[in-house]
Amino acid sequence: MAWGVISYHGRSNLKLIEGNLNSNTYIREVLQPEVVLFLQGIPGDIFQHYNARPRVAKTVRDFCSAQRMQLLPLLAYSPDMSPIEYVWDLVGRRLTPDPRPAASKDELLLRVQAIWNSLLQEDIQNLLDSMSRHIAALIAASGGYTKY
């Protein structure tokens, strides 16, 4: 699994995680070494977990509380409201045109990492700027389908 953080002012390194992601692995391999350090450089930060089960575990909630992380309350699963999902879509669209099949999982992950590293910060900023339109559309649709 590949994992990363985006913000208006930067992004994390791409983190590659082997095996299943449970709450302890999420804390040990993602939150502690990546998120806590990343957020220290962003004043007024608010973190949005991605839509995976470990985020709701008591151990994760306790860890985030102990770290004084400001969290964006999560709605029911809605990829429309998760900016990182649009970044992963962009990574996938850039990966797909490569006619050469990856010879191994490691090669595929290297390609994904190269695409992640090549993303323009301006594109991430434009995506984040567009989220107010996504929110307005979701409200107008009473939480139902939107064009996003």
N, C-alpha and C positions, 0 to 999 in steps of 0.2 A: 504494500500500500504506500502511496505517496501522500505526504501531508505538507501543507504550507499555510502561512499567514499572509494576508494582504492588508495594507492600510493605505491611506491617501498619500503618505509620505515614504512608503517603502514596502518591502516584503521580506519575509524570512528566507533563509535557505530552504531548499526542499528537503524534507526529512523522509527517508525511506524506512518503513517499519515492516519487519518480518513477522509473519504469523498473525494470529488473531489479536485484535485490539480490545483488551478488557480495561476496566477502570484503573487497575494498578499500572498496566503498561501505558495507558494514556497519561497518567501523572508522571511516571518515571521517564518516558521517552519523548513526550510531547510538551506537556504543561511546564514541568520544572526546567528542562534544559532549553526549550525553545520559546514558549509563550511568555513566561515570566520575564526573561531577559529582553525579549523583543518589546514588550509593553513598557519596560522601564524607560525606553527612549522616546516614548510618545506621551506628551502631557495630555491629561483629560481622556485617556484611553478608555474604551468600552469594548470588551471582548465578546464576540459571538461564537459560541461553539458551533461546530458543524453538526449535522443531523445523524449522529450515531449514538447508540445506547449508552456507552460509558459516561457520557456527559451528565446523565441523570443520577448516577450512583452517588450515594451519600459520601463516600470517600472523596469523590471528585468535588462535590459541593463544599465539603469541609476544607479541602485543599485550597480551592479558590477563595473561600472566605478567609482562611488564614493568611493568604497572600494579598488580601484586600483588593482582589481583582473586581473591577466593575464589570458586570455581565449584562448583556442585552437579554431581556426575557425572551424565551423562545415561544413562538406560537406552535400550533400543531405543525407537523412536517409540511413545509412549503418551500420547495427549492426556489420559487419566485422571490423569496425574501432572503436568500443566502447568496451574497455577492460572489463567494468563492466558487459556487456551482457554475457561474458564468465563466470564471477563469478556467475551471477544469474543462468546460465545453470548448473554450478557445484553444487550450492545449491539445485536446482531442482533434479538433479540426485541423490544427497544424501538423499533427502526427499522421493523420489519415492519408494525405497525399503521397507520403513516402512509399514508393513502389516496392522497396526492398523489405521483405519480412525480417523482423528481428530474429537473430540466430539464437538468442537466449533471453531469459527474463532480465538478466543484468544489462544486456544491450538495450532492451526496451526501456528500462529504467534510466539508462544514460541518455537516451533520446528524449524522454520526458523531462529529465533534468535540464538538458540543453535548451529545450523549448521554454521551460519555466524561467531559466536565466535570461533568455532573449526577450521576454515580454517587456514592452515599454511601460514605464511607470505612468506615462500620459494615458495609455489605454486603460490601466487600472483606475486612474483618477476619473476618466470619463464614465467608466462603469459605475463607480461609487456615486458620482454626481447624478447618474440616471436613476438611482434607487428611489428617489422621491416620487418619480413617475410610476415605478413599480408599486409602491405603497398606495398611491392614489388609485391606481387601477384595481388593486386587490380590494380596497375599501369600496369602490364603486361596484365591484362584482360581488359584494357581501361575502368575501372570502372564497368565491368560486373561481372559475377559469378566467384567465386573462391572456392577452396576446403575448405576454412574456413567458 
